[in-house]
Amino acid sequence: MIRRYIIRNLTTHRGSPRIYLDTKVLADAGFGAGVTYSRHTDHENRRVVLRVDSQGQYRVSRKEANGQVLPVIDINSKAALDPLDGLAAVRLVIQDNMICMMPMASELNALRRLSRLRENLSQGRLTTASLSHGGGILDNAAHTGLKQAGIESQLAIANEIDTDLLEHASVHNEVWQGTTMGLGAPMQEVVQDEWLMSKIPQVDILAVGIPCSGASRAGVSKRKLGMMEEHPEVGHLAASFLMVVQRTQPSVVVVECVTEYAQSASAQIMRQHLRDCGYAVKEVVLDGKSFGVLEHRKRWFLVAATQGIGIELENLTPVCTAVRTLAEVMEAVPADDPAWRDFNYLKVKQHRDQEKGNGFAMQIVKPGDSQVPVLRKGYAKGGSTDPLLAHPERDGVYRLFTANEHARIKEIPEHLIEGMSQSRAHQLLGQSVLFTPVKALFERIGSSLLNWYRQASGTRQHVAPVYQLALATG
C-alpha cells in the first residue's frame, strides 16, 4: 500500500547530500521510532531503497514536537545517496515497510529520452511522429532537413483526422514506410483510447502543425472569437497534443502554427508544461521572403529540446538568396484555355467595396513578379483575397494558379499532390508550410543532435527541474 508520494528537495549539509524526513506517516508505514531498517543503493535504476529489517544496521530516530513523538529518518551521506547525485529534488514513495527514493518522474523521463536518443543516433536513424499530418508536407521537409544534416529518420506514427489525406500520404509520401502507424481519427479521440495509446511507441522527434482556424485573423473574425481557445473544433487541441507528448516522450518537440498562435493561452500552457517536463523551449518566426520563396508566408515555430541538447535557432536564414520570378514556376497554359476568365464577380465586389471605402482590391500578379500573396486552402474557389495571374495579352482576364504552380510557389515537391484533383490539392497546399524554411529548421535540429551526441557520449546526464517546489503549489 502506498502511504505517501512526496517530492522533496535534495539539500546539502556539511558538503554531502541530505534527505530528512520527520512525519507521522513513517510510523504508519512501519518506520516507527527505534525501528531498524536496511538501506540498498541501486545505481542502475538510480534509486535508494529502505526496508524495515530487524537485522538492519540503521535505526529510525525520534524527536518531540508539540508534545508529539515523531519518527525521523536523516540520511546525510554522499555514498548512501550517490544514485541521486546531481538532482535538485527527488521522489519519495512511502509504502508499508519500504521507502523508495528516486529521481522525479520528469527527470527520469528526460534521462530515458536522452539514453534512447543516444542509442538511436549511434545507429544513424531516428524515429518521428506527426500530428495533424495532412499530406505529410511538413514531415517530408523535416525528414529532408534531417537527411541533409546526416540523419536518416523513420516515421513511426502519423495522426490525421482526414482519412483520405492520410491514405494519399501513405502512397505518395516517401517518409511513410511499411511500419508507419496511421491513425485516422481526431487527435482528442486518439488520446482517450487507452488501448491505442498503449500501442503507440516512443519516438525521438514529434512534430505537429496545430490547426490554425482559431488563431488566424480570418478564423477569429469569421467566428467572432474572443480567444483562440473558443473555437469548437480546434481550440482545445493543445491538451491532446501534450497528452501525446507524455506518451511518446520525444527528445525534441516541434510545433508550427500561424504567428498569432504565439500569443494564445494554449501556447503559454505548452511553454510551461514542456518546461516542467524537462525541455528547453525556444521559438522562431520563419518567413518565405528570407528564404527566397515566392510566397512570403510567415509561420511560428516552437522547438522544445530535452535539457542538455542545446538547439540554437539564430541565423537560420541564408545570407543571400537568388531572386526568383513567377515565370519560373508557370505551366504552359494556352492563351485560349478556359482557365482564363474575367472574374466579374470580383470586379463587382471591388467596385462596391471601393464605393464603401473598404479598400478592397483584387490581387493581380504577373510573370515578372518576385512575390505572390499567400495562397490559402480555399484558393480553388477564387475568393476575394486570392491572387490571380494576369492574361499575357488580354486586359481584365485572369486565371487561378494550377495546383502544380501552387506547389512550386511554396517549393513543395509536386509528387506529394500527385493524383489529387485541383481543388483537393489546393486545399492541402494552402494549409501547408513552406517547404524550404522547414527543411532548414530541421537541418539545424539534426546538426544540433549530432553535436550533442559527439559531446555527450560517455558522460553522465542529469536534468534538474527548473521550478521551485516551494512555489509550484501556488
C-alpha positions, 0 to 999 in steps of 0.5 A: 500500500502506498502511504505517501508520494512526496517530492522533496528537495535534495539539500546539502549539509556539511558538503554531502547530500541530505534527505530528512524526513520527520512525519507521522506517516513513517510510523504508519508505514512501519518506520516507527521510532527505534525501528531498524531498517536496511538501506540498498543503493541501486545505481542502475535504476538510480534509486535508494531503497529502505526496508524495515529489517530487524537485522538492519544496521540503521535505526529510525530516530525520534524527536518531540514536537508539540508534545508529539513523538515523531519518527525521523529518518536523516540520511546525510551521506554522499555514498548512501545517496550517490544514485541521486547525485546531481538532482535538485529534488527527488521522489519519495514513495512511502509504502508499508515497510519500504521507502523508495527514493528516486529521481522525479518522474520528469527527470527520469523521463528526460534521462530515458529520452536522452539514453534512447536518443543516444542509442538511436543516433549511434545507429544513424536513424531516428524515429518521428511522429506527426500530428495533424499530418495532412499530406505529410508536407511538413514531415517530408521537409523535416525528414529532408532537413534531417537527411541533409544534416546526416540523419536518416529518420523513420516515421513511426506514427502519423495522426490525421483526422482526414482519412483520405489525406492520410491514405494519399500520404501513405502512397505518395509520401516517401517518409511513410514506410511499411511500419508507419502507424496511421491513425485516422481519427481526431487527435482528442479521440486518439488520446482517450483510447487507452488501448491505442495509446498503449500501442503507440511507441516512443519516438525521438522527434514529434512534430505537429502543425496545430490547426490554425482556424482559431488563431488566424485573423480570418478564423477569429473574425469569421467566428467572432472569437474572443480567444483562440481557445473558443473555437469548437473544433480546434481550440482545445487541441493543445491538451491532446497534443501534450497528452501525446507528448507524455506518451511518446516522450520525444527528445525534441518537440516541434510545433508550427502554427500561424504567428498569432498562435504565439500569443494564445493561452494554449501556447503559454500552457505548452511553454510551461508544461514542456518546461516542467517536463524537462525541455528547453523551449525556444521559438522562431518566426520563419518567413518565405521572403528570407528564404527566397520563396515566392510566397512570403508566408510567415509561420511560428515555430516552437522547438522544445529540446530535452535539457542538455541538447542545446538547439540554437535557432539564430541565423537560420536564414541564408545570407543571400538568396537568388531572386526568383520570378513567377515565370519560373514556376508557370505551366504552359497554359494556352492563351485560349484555355478556359482557365482564363476568365474575367472574374466579374464577380470580383470586379463587382465586389471591388467596385462596391467595396471601393464605393464603401471605402473598404479598400478592397482590391483584387490581387493581380500578379504577373510573370515578372513578379518576385512575390505572390500573396499567400495562397490559402486552402480555399484558393480553388474557389477564387475568393476575394483575397486570392491572387490571380495571374494576369492574361499575357495579352488580354486586359481584365482576364485572369486565371487561378494558379494550377495546383502544380504552380501552387506547389512550386510557389511554396517549393513543395515537391509536386509528387506529394499532390500527385493524383489529387484533383485541383481543388483537393490539392489546393486545399492541402497546399494552402494549409501547408508550410513552406517547404524550404524554411522547414527543411532548414529548421530541421537541418539545424535540429539534426546538426544540433543532435549530432553535436550533442551526441559527439559531446555527450557520449560517455558522460553522465546526464542529469536534468534538474527541474527548473521550478521551485517546489516551494512555489509550484503549489501556488 
